[in-house]
Amino acid sequence: MSGKSLRLAYVPLTDAAPVIIAREMGFAASEGVALDLVQARSWALLRDFLSAGTVEAAHMLAPMAVARAMGLQASLPPVEVLMVLSHGGQVIGTSTALARDLPPLTGAAQAADAIRSAAGPRPRVGVPFAFSTHALLMGRWLGRGIEIRTVPPPLMAEALARGEIDLFCVGEPWGTVAAEAGVGAILASGRSIWAAPPEKVLAARAGWAESRPEAAGALMRAVWRAGRWLDQRGNREVAAEILARPEYLGLPVETVEASLTGRTAFALPPPPGPFITFHDGGASFPWRSTGALIGAQLAQRFDLPQEPAAHAGAAIFRTDLYRRHMRAAGADLPGASMKIEGTLTHPTAVASERGTMILAPDRFFDGWIFDPPVD
């Protein structure tokens, strides 16, 4: 596999860090992969790259992959989730006008009531894509009476300035950009709604990883090692300098560093723990129950039967491939591939192939628990 070239699409966001760092810090090269990164300025364009076969894999919204498995996004070819790239990293904000009408925020439930009171019966919420963790978070938080509007992340500040949206949920650094431009106010971290929201995944066209096992394994190990490096103390400042380059995010280093380290000022104090996680707490493991949860939530939003959607989501989260390829990298692997989602209120030890591993909290703000259907 020496010198094997692989093309991977990404959207310019902080949570693209694992694929960018895999290339720039030599993790891909050490696996014999020449990683060619293809930037897409929107999720629709990234979808088109994957559909056309322009790239082998992609940095993708987790619900985007599940929506295709459910038949909700026919223009995307069937895809599989090889691993999770990040948890968290989303910011929730409002226009400056709406922010002035809000009282002091003391908790996620109280904040939701205050927003519904100030914004009217159908607030317009900007999210990067219709099938996104952002849309699921906002629906969970504010209920079904919101109007979802799709805005590419780099254009979120412009949409606020033009008065096209009242609120937004977007991956960093684009919430910080809106605040720095004076058109938006940041209210909360996505983790205030769901303690461990799976944000981006490493996705590939269905069947690719099994037809090219050496290439898939090398790519997964390189990205996993990059995520581990990102979560090690002291490395995020270096990562910010890399991500800020013109060929990647093209933003001031200080802006990118704030979005990586969570130094953003939130009106609603975030829960303990890192703002965004790439590796720690079992972050990269593609739990089949997570796919099931996303499927069930999408089905509820679109008034579809939830159990078939949950099964469809679980099926594309390929824990089997992750286990097969990540043992060689030294990854610890949980004993199960599904869990009851939303039950962990603090870091929790669970059985693993090497003894025990610590999972991060995954609680929802309202105490909701998802018990996936048995396969």
N, C-alpha and C positions, 0 to 999 in steps of 0.2 A: 504493500500500500504506500510505499514511500513516494512522497511528492504528489499524492492523489489530490486533485482539485475538486472541491465541493462548493456549490453556490448556495448561499443562504440569504433570504430576504429579511429585512427588519424595518421597523418604523422608528424614526429618531426620537427615542424616549430614554429616560434614565434606566428603565428596566430592560433595555437591550444590552446592558452592561455585560452579562455573561458571554454573549456571542462576540461582542467587540473585544473584550479582554481575552477571550480564548485565542483570538487572532493576534492581538497586539503584544501580549505577554508570553507568547510562544507555546501555549498549551496545545493548540492545534498542530503546530509544527512538530512538537514532541510525539504526537500520535501519527505522524506521517501525513498530515492533511494540510494542503494549501487552501485555506478558507477564504473564499471570495465573497465579500459581503455586498449585497445589493440593497440600496436604500429605496424605500417606498415612502412617499409623503402622506399616504392615507392607507387605511385598511382595505379599501376597495382595490387599490392598486396592488397591494401585497397579495390579495386574493387572486388577482389576475395573473401575477407572476407565477404563482403556484399552479394555477389552472393551465397556463400555457406551457408548463414544464421548463420555464426559464430558470427556476431554482429547484434544488432537491429538497430543501427544508426551509422552515420559516420560524421566526419569532412571532407568535400568534396569540391573540386573545383567546383565553380558555373557552368561553362560551361560543366563540366563532366556530371552533372545531365541533363542539357538541351540536350546535344548530344544524350543521351540515349532516351529521349523523341522524338527526331527526327529520331531515328533508325540508328544513326551513331556509336553506341557502343553496339552492340547486346549482348556482353558477360556480360553486367551489367544488372541486373533485373530492371524493371521500378522502378524509385525512385521519391520521392516528396521532395521539399524543405520546411522545416518547419519554418526556420528563417535564416537570414544572420548572420554569425559569425563575419565578419570583413570587413572593407573597407580599401584599401591601404595595406601597408606593403611590397610592391614589390620594388626591386632595379633593375636598369638596368646598366649593365657594359660591359666592353670590355676586351680583352686580353691587357696586358701591351704593347705589340708591336703596336697594333692598336691605343691605347691611345696616344702613342708618335706622331702619324701622324695626330692627330686632332688639329684644331685651338682652341682658347678659345671659349667656348660655351656661347651663349648669350640668347638663347631661344629654345624652343622645335622644331620649324620648321627649324631654322638654324642648329641645332644639327643634325636633320635627314638628311639634305643635306650634311653636312660635313661627316657623317658616310657613306652615299652612295658613296661619292667621294673617301673616303679613303679605304673602304672595298671592292670595286669592285661591279660588277653588281649583284652578288647573295651572300650576306653575310650569313654565317652559324650562326644561332641563337639558343642557347640552352635554352630550356624551360622545366619545370618539367613534362609536359604532353601535348599531342597533343591538347586535349580539355581543355584549361585553360585560365584564364584571362590574363596570361602572353603572350600567343600566340596571343590573340585578341589585347592586347596593342601594341605589336610589329608590328603586321599587320597594325593597325590603324596608327602607327607612321611612319614606313618605307615603307609601301605599300606592294604589293603582290609579289615583286621580291626577297623575302627572302627564305632561306632554313631552315625550322623548324627542329630542332633535339631535340629529347626527352632525357633529362638527369635527373635522380633522384636528388632532391635538395642536399643531402649530397655529391654527386659526381661532382657537378658543377665545383669546383676548380680543380679537377683532369682532367676534360675534357678540361679546359683552358690550363692547364700545358702541356697536350699532343698535343695541337694544333688542337683539334677536332672541336672547335667552335671559332668564332670571337667575338661574343657578347653573352650576356645572359640576361634573365629576370627571377628572382627567388625571392621567399619569403625569408625574413630574418629568421635566421641570416646567411644564406649561401652565400649571396653576400659579407657580411662583412668578412666571413671566407676566401673567395677567395682573397679579398684585403689584409687581414692580412698575408696570405701566400705568398704575393708578385707576384701572377700570374694574378691578375685582377685589374682593376681600375673601381671604381664606378662612373657612369656618372650622373644618374638621379633617382628620385623617380618615381614609377608608377603614382603617382598623378600629375606629370608634363604632362602626356599624357591625363589622365582622372581624374578629381578632386576627384571623389568618386568611384573608381573601386571596385565593389563587389568581394571580393577575395574568401572567404570560406563560406560555408553554412552548416547548420545542416540538413543532409539528412537521409531519412529512406526509406525502401522498400515501394512501393506504397500499400496503404491500412493498413499499420501497425498502423499509428496514429489513424485511425478511429476504428480499431478493439481493440486497447488498449488505450482508451482516457485518463484514469487516469495516466498511465505510460507516455504517450506522453506529457501530460500537465505538469506533475511533472518534466520531463527532460527539457522541454522548459523553464519553470520558473527558474529552477536552473541555466541553462546556461545564461539566460537573466540577472539574478542577478549577476552572475560572470562578465559578460560584463560591467554592470553598475559599479561594484566595480573596474574593471580595468581602467575605464575612470575617476575615482575620483582622485583628486590630491594626490600625495604622495604614491600611491599604486603600481606603476610600479617597483620601486626598490625591494619591497617585492616579486612581481610576478617574477622578473628576478631571484631571488635566488631560487624560486621554480622550474621554468622552466629549470634552468641550471643543476639540479640534474641529476646524471647518468641515472636514469630510464626514463628521459624525453629527453632533448636535449643533455645532457652530454658535455656541453661546459663551458668555463669560464664565470663567472657571468657578468664580464665587457662586454663581447661580446653580451650576451643576453640583458643586460640592454641598450646598445647602439641601438640594433634593436627595442626595445620597445619604447624608448624615442625619436628616430629619431636624435640622435647625430652623425649619419654618415655624413661624409664630401662628398657632392655631387659637381661634376664639374658644373652642371646646377642647379642654386638655385631653390629649391622646392617652390611650392606655399605656402601661409600662411596656418596655421592649423597643426594639428597633423599628424605625419607620418603614423600612423595606428590608426583606430578608431574601437571600439567594441560596443559602445552603443550610444554615443552622436550624435545629428543630425538625429535621426531616423535610425541609422545604421543597426539595427537588423530587421527592417521591410522588409518582402519579397515582394517588389513591383512586381506586375504581369507585369508591363511595363519593369522591368529589365530583367525578364525571356524572354520577347518578344524581347528585344534588343539583348540579347545574341544569341537567336535563329536566328534572322535576320543576325547577323554578321557571325555566323557559316555557314549559308546558302550561304552567299556571298563568303566566303572562299572556299567552296566546290562546287560552281556553282549549287546550288539548288534553287528552288523557295523560296523567302523570306517570303511571307505572311503565308503559312502553317507552316513554321518553327517558325515564331513569335508566332502564336497561340499555337503551341506545347510547346514552352518555357513558355508562360504565364500560361498555364494550370497547370503546376507542382509547381508554386510558390504559396503555399497555404496560402494566406492572410486570408482565412476564418478560418482555424485552428489557426493561430496566434491570430486573434481577439478573438476567443472563449476561448483560454487558457491564454492569457496574461492579460486580464482585471483583473483577480484575483491577478496578481502580481503588479497591479498598473501602468501598462504600458500605456502611452498615445498613442492613435491610430489615424492616419490621417483619414480624412473624406472620402478620395478616396482610391482606390486600384491600380490605374494606374495614371501615370503622363507623360508629355512630357519630355523625358530624354535629359539632356545637356543644359537646359535653365538657371540654377541657377548659377549666377556668384558670389554670396555672400550668407551668411546665411539668410534664408528666412522663414518668418512666414507663416504657412498654417493652414487652419481650421482642428481642431481635435475634438475628442469626448469630450475632457475636455476643449475646448476653442481654443487655438492655440498651435502649436508646431513649433520648429525651425528645418528646414531641412538644411543639409550641402550643400555647392556648389557642382555641378555635371558637370561642363563645360568640354568639350573636348578642347584640345590644338588648334585645327583647327576650332573651332566654330560649329562643326557638331551637328545637333539636330535630335533626333529620336522620331517621332510621331507614337506611336504604333497603329496597326490596331484595330478597335473597335471590341469587341467580338460579 
